[in-house]
Amino acid sequence: MNQLDAIHIYLRVAELSSFTEAAESLGLAKANVSTAVQQLEAMLGTRLLHRTTRRVQMTHDGQAFYERSKDLLADFDELKTLFNDQQHQLRGRLRVDMPTAMARGLVIPALPQFLREHPQLEIELSSTDRRVDVVREGFDCVVRVGTLHDSSLVARPLGEYQLINCVSLAYIETYGIPQTLDDLAHHKLVHYVSVLGGKSHGFEYLDDLTSTTKYIEMEGAVIVNNADAYLSACLAGLGIIQVPENGATAKPYLESGELIEILPAYRSAPMPVSMLYANRRHLPKRVRAFMNWMIEILKPTLS
């Protein structure tokens, strides 16, 4: 039995948590299934499965091998159709990451149509606001907003978010509208940090005279670490926020009048939006197709 066949057998055992059910689904003898897994374990030098009389469960190494094996078999299937440009043959798993608001407001609503066009794709969509480790966590591509620091990754610039300063009607009723930067001494800011315990820079704006970013320390009773809480705190009247003008987070509330732009002459510098992926010589077709689709989805929101 070749190694690809053995890997395929292992995936079925892992997915069904049963040697017997895996053997039945593959039309093989249970002894052959058990032998294939044992040979894999011997080749890898590690135990892939915990076996008890009641169930079969992946070990930590088995889980890691399972994830990589799914990608390997999908890549092999793609290799067999390397010179066939018919997009309907895209198959396999995609693991992607993007900001929470982007996933919720833009990507997920459009995803059903993409999956109707490519029904054999499986998408794992991470939408936390932390910066994932693209290589270690096995992501095919990620979308990042802001300055990039991952020099080992390939970065594809998509455009920029134009940022605006916003407050809610509830905030205006309590504090009024600041007209100058000096007025901010009497106002509140919703502070955003990527990790709780970190320090907020305060109110950020681009100095037109020097073309540099400057910060003003501001009071604020609330510190958040994700986009949804950031917006909710502003809508509740807790302070000023600085968000993309055409982003999925604020745009509906700006259009309805629930959010009001303030201090338009003191906007933050635009935030670059980039797509990152590991430096692979040949990107799988499924990854290229998803990346191109994402670019079209994001284009109307970027400048």
C-alpha positions as CSV (number, residue, x, y, z in Angstrom):
1,M,0.0,0.0,0.0
2,N,1.4,3.4,-1.0
3,Q,1.7,6.3,1.5
4,L,-1.0,8.4,-0.1
5,D,-3.5,5.5,0.2
6,A,-2.4,5.1,3.8
7,I,-2.9,8.8,4.5
8,H,-6.4,8.6,3.0
9,I,-7.2,5.7,5.2
10,Y,-6.0,7.5,8.3
11,L,-8.2,10.5,7.5
12,R,-11.3,8.3,7.4
13,V,-10.4,6.6,10.7
14,A,-9.8,10.0,12.3
15,E,-13.0,11.5,10.9
16,L,-15.2,8.5,11.9
17,S,-13.3,7.8,15.2
18,S,-13.6,4.1,14.2
19,F,-11.5,1.5,12.4
20,T,-14.6,-0.5,11.6
21,E,-16.7,2.3,10.1
22,A,-13.7,3.6,8.2
23,A,-13.1,0.1,6.7
24,E,-16.8,-0.2,5.8
25,S,-16.8,3.2,4.1
26,L,-13.7,2.4,2.1
27,G,-14.7,-1.1,1.2
28,L,-11.6,-2.5,2.9
29,A,-10.9,-5.2,5.5
30,K,-10.5,-3.8,9.0
31,A,-7.1,-5.5,9.3
32,N,-5.9,-3.6,6.3
33,V,-7.1,-0.3,7.7
34,S,-5.3,-1.0,11.0
35,T,-2.1,-2.1,9.3
36,A,-2.1,1.1,7.2
37,V,-2.3,3.3,10.3
38,Q,0.3,1.3,12.1
39,Q,2.7,1.7,9.1
40,L,2.1,5.5,9.1
41,E,2.9,5.6,12.8
42,A,6.1,3.6,12.3
43,M,7.2,5.8,9.5
44,L,6.5,9.1,11.4
45,G,7.9,7.8,14.7
46,T,4.8,8.9,16.7
47,R,1.4,7.7,17.8
48,L,-1.4,9.2,15.8
49,L,-4.4,7.6,17.5
50,H,-5.4,6.7,21.1
51,R,-7.2,3.3,20.9
52,T,-9.6,2.1,23.5
53,T,-12.3,-0.5,23.4
54,R,-15.0,2.2,23.1
55,R,-13.5,4.8,20.8
56,V,-10.6,6.0,18.7
57,Q,-9.3,9.5,19.2
58,M,-6.5,11.5,17.6
59,T,-3.4,12.4,19.7
60,H,-2.0,15.9,19.5
61,D,0.5,14.7,16.8
62,G,-2.4,12.9,15.1
63,Q,-4.4,16.1,14.9
64,A,-1.5,18.0,13.4
65,F,-0.9,15.3,10.9
66,Y,-4.6,15.2,10.1
67,E,-4.7,18.9,9.3
68,R,-1.6,18.8,7.1
69,S,-2.7,15.6,5.4
70,K,-6.0,17.1,4.3
71,D,-4.0,19.9,2.6
72,L,-1.6,17.4,1.0
73,L,-4.4,15.3,-0.5
74,A,-6.2,18.4,-1.8
75,D,-2.9,19.7,-3.3
76,F,-2.4,16.3,-4.9
77,D,-5.9,16.3,-6.4
78,E,-5.1,19.8,-7.8
79,L,-1.8,18.6,-9.2
80,K,-3.7,16.0,-11.3
81,T,-5.6,18.8,-13.0
82,L,-2.7,21.3,-13.1
83,F,-3.2,22.0,-16.8
84,N,-6.9,22.2,-16.7
85,D,-8.2,25.8,-16.2
86,Q,-11.8,24.9,-15.4
87,Q,-12.5,26.7,-12.1
88,H,-15.4,24.4,-11.2
89,Q,-12.8,21.7,-10.3
90,L,-11.5,23.7,-7.4
91,R,-11.5,21.5,-4.3
92,G,-9.9,21.2,-0.9
93,R,-9.7,23.3,2.3
94,L,-8.9,26.9,2.7
95,R,-7.8,28.4,6.0
96,V,-8.1,32.2,6.0
97,D,-8.0,35.0,8.6
98,M,-9.4,38.6,8.5
99,P,-10.6,41.3,10.9
100,T,-13.9,40.5,12.6
101,A,-15.9,43.4,11.1
102,M,-14.7,42.6,7.6
103,A,-15.8,39.0,8.0
104,R,-19.1,39.8,9.5
105,G,-20.1,42.8,7.3
106,L,-18.5,42.0,3.9
107,V,-17.2,38.5,3.4
108,I,-19.7,36.1,5.0
109,P,-22.7,37.7,3.4
110,A,-21.1,37.2,-0.1
111,L,-19.7,33.7,0.7
112,P,-22.8,31.7,-0.3
113,Q,-22.4,32.7,-4.0
114,F,-18.7,31.9,-3.9
115,L,-19.4,28.4,-2.5
116,R,-22.1,27.8,-5.0
117,E,-19.5,28.4,-7.7
118,H,-17.0,26.1,-6.0
119,P,-19.1,23.6,-4.0
120,Q,-16.1,21.3,-3.4
121,L,-14.2,23.9,-1.3
122,E,-14.2,23.9,2.5
123,I,-13.4,27.2,4.1
124,E,-12.1,27.7,7.7
125,L,-12.6,31.4,8.4
126,S,-10.9,32.9,11.4
127,S,-12.1,36.4,12.3
128,T,-10.4,37.3,15.6
129,D,-8.8,40.7,15.9
130,R,-5.4,39.2,17.0
131,R,-2.6,38.8,14.6
132,V,-2.3,35.1,13.8
133,D,0.9,33.3,13.0
134,V,0.3,32.5,9.3
135,V,2.9,29.8,9.0
136,R,2.7,28.1,12.4
137,E,-1.1,28.1,12.4
138,G,-1.4,26.9,8.8
139,F,-3.2,29.8,7.2
140,D,-3.4,30.0,3.4
141,C,-3.8,33.8,3.4
142,V,-4.8,36.5,5.8
143,V,-6.0,40.1,5.4
144,R,-4.4,42.7,7.6
145,V,-5.1,46.3,8.2
146,G,-2.3,48.6,9.3
147,T,1.5,48.5,9.1
148,L,3.0,45.2,8.3
149,H,5.8,43.5,10.3
150,D,6.0,40.0,8.8
151,S,8.9,40.3,6.5
152,S,9.0,36.6,5.8
153,L,5.6,36.7,4.2
154,V,4.5,37.8,0.7
155,A,2.3,40.9,0.9
156,R,-0.1,42.0,-1.7
157,P,-1.3,45.6,-1.2
158,L,-5.0,46.0,-1.7
159,G,-5.5,49.7,-1.0
160,E,-6.2,51.9,2.0
161,Y,-8.9,52.6,4.5
162,Q,-9.7,56.3,5.0
163,L,-10.3,56.9,8.7
164,I,-12.7,59.3,10.3
165,N,-13.5,60.4,13.8
166,C,-17.0,59.6,15.0
167,V,-19.3,60.1,18.0
168,S,-22.9,59.0,18.6
169,L,-25.9,61.2,19.2
170,A,-25.9,60.0,22.8
171,Y,-22.4,61.3,23.2
172,I,-23.3,64.7,21.7
173,E,-26.2,65.1,24.1
174,T,-23.8,64.7,27.1
175,Y,-20.5,66.2,25.9
176,G,-21.3,68.2,22.8
177,I,-19.1,68.3,19.7
178,P,-15.4,69.2,19.8
179,Q,-14.5,71.9,17.3
180,T,-10.7,72.0,17.8
181,L,-7.9,69.8,19.1
182,D,-7.8,71.8,22.3
183,D,-11.4,70.9,23.0
184,L,-10.4,67.2,23.3
185,A,-9.2,68.0,26.8
186,H,-12.9,68.0,27.8
187,H,-13.9,64.9,25.9
188,K,-13.7,61.1,26.1
189,L,-12.1,58.5,23.9
190,V,-12.9,54.9,23.5
191,H,-9.4,53.3,23.8
192,Y,-8.6,50.4,21.5
193,V,-5.6,48.1,22.3
194,S,-4.8,44.8,20.6
195,V,-4.1,43.1,24.0
196,L,-5.7,44.2,27.2
197,G,-3.1,45.7,29.5
198,G,-1.5,47.5,26.6
199,K,-1.3,51.3,26.4
200,S,-3.5,53.3,24.0
201,H,-1.8,56.1,22.1
202,G,-4.8,58.3,22.4
203,F,-6.4,60.5,19.7
204,E,-4.4,60.0,16.5
205,Y,-4.2,62.5,13.6
206,L,-2.1,63.4,10.6
207,D,-0.3,66.7,10.9
208,D,-0.6,68.2,7.4
209,L,2.4,70.6,7.9
210,T,4.9,67.9,8.8
211,S,3.1,64.9,7.2
212,T,3.7,63.0,10.5
213,T,1.3,61.2,12.8
214,K,0.7,62.8,16.2
215,Y,-1.1,61.7,19.3
216,I,-3.1,63.5,22.0
217,E,-3.6,61.7,25.3
218,M,-7.3,61.6,26.2
219,E,-9.4,60.4,29.1
220,G,-11.7,57.5,28.6
221,A,-13.4,55.0,30.9
222,V,-13.5,52.1,28.5
223,I,-10.7,50.1,26.9
224,V,-11.6,47.4,24.3
225,N,-9.7,44.9,22.2
226,N,-12.1,44.1,19.3
227,A,-14.0,46.0,16.6
228,D,-17.5,45.1,17.7
229,A,-16.9,46.3,21.3
230,Y,-15.3,49.5,19.9
231,L,-18.3,50.3,17.8
232,S,-20.8,49.4,20.6
233,A,-19.0,51.6,23.1
234,C,-19.3,54.5,20.8
235,L,-23.0,53.9,20.0
236,A,-23.6,53.8,23.8
237,G,-22.1,57.3,24.1
238,L,-18.9,56.3,25.8
239,G,-16.5,58.3,23.6
240,I,-14.9,59.1,20.3
241,I,-13.8,56.3,17.9
242,Q,-11.6,56.4,14.8
243,V,-12.8,54.0,12.1
244,P,-12.7,53.4,8.3
245,E,-15.2,55.6,6.5
246,N,-16.4,53.0,4.1
247,G,-15.7,50.0,6.3
248,A,-18.4,47.5,7.3
249,T,-18.3,48.6,10.9
250,A,-19.4,52.3,10.8
251,K,-20.8,52.9,7.3
252,P,-24.4,51.8,8.1
253,Y,-24.5,54.0,11.2
254,L,-23.1,57.0,9.4
255,E,-25.7,56.6,6.8
256,S,-28.5,56.4,9.3
257,G,-27.2,59.3,11.3
258,E,-26.5,57.3,14.5
259,L,-22.9,58.2,14.1
260,I,-21.6,61.7,13.3
261,E,-18.2,62.6,11.9
262,I,-16.3,65.1,13.9
263,L,-13.0,67.0,13.4
264,P,-12.8,66.3,9.7
265,A,-9.6,68.4,9.4
266,Y,-7.8,66.1,11.9
267,R,-8.2,62.6,10.4
268,S,-5.7,59.8,11.1
269,A,-3.4,58.7,8.3
270,P,-5.0,56.2,6.0
271,M,-4.5,52.5,7.0
272,P,-3.1,50.2,4.4
273,V,-4.9,46.9,3.7
274,S,-2.9,43.9,2.6
275,M,-3.3,40.3,1.8
276,L,-0.5,38.1,3.2
277,Y,0.5,34.5,2.4
278,A,3.5,32.3,3.0
279,N,6.2,32.4,0.4
280,R,5.2,29.4,-1.7
281,R,6.5,29.1,-5.2
282,H,3.2,27.9,-6.6
283,L,0.0,28.9,-4.8
284,P,-2.8,26.4,-5.2
285,K,-5.5,27.4,-7.6
286,R,-8.1,27.4,-4.7
287,V,-6.0,29.9,-2.8
288,R,-5.5,32.2,-5.9
289,A,-9.2,32.0,-6.7
290,F,-10.2,32.9,-3.1
291,M,-7.7,35.8,-3.0
292,N,-8.9,37.3,-6.2
293,W,-12.5,37.0,-5.1
294,M,-11.7,38.7,-1.8
295,I,-10.0,41.6,-3.7
296,E,-13.2,42.2,-5.6
297,I,-15.3,42.1,-2.4
298,L,-13.1,44.6,-0.7
299,K,-12.5,47.0,-3.6
300,P,-15.5,49.2,-3.1
301,T,-14.5,50.0,0.5
302,L,-10.8,50.9,-0.3
303,S,-9.1,53.9,-1.8
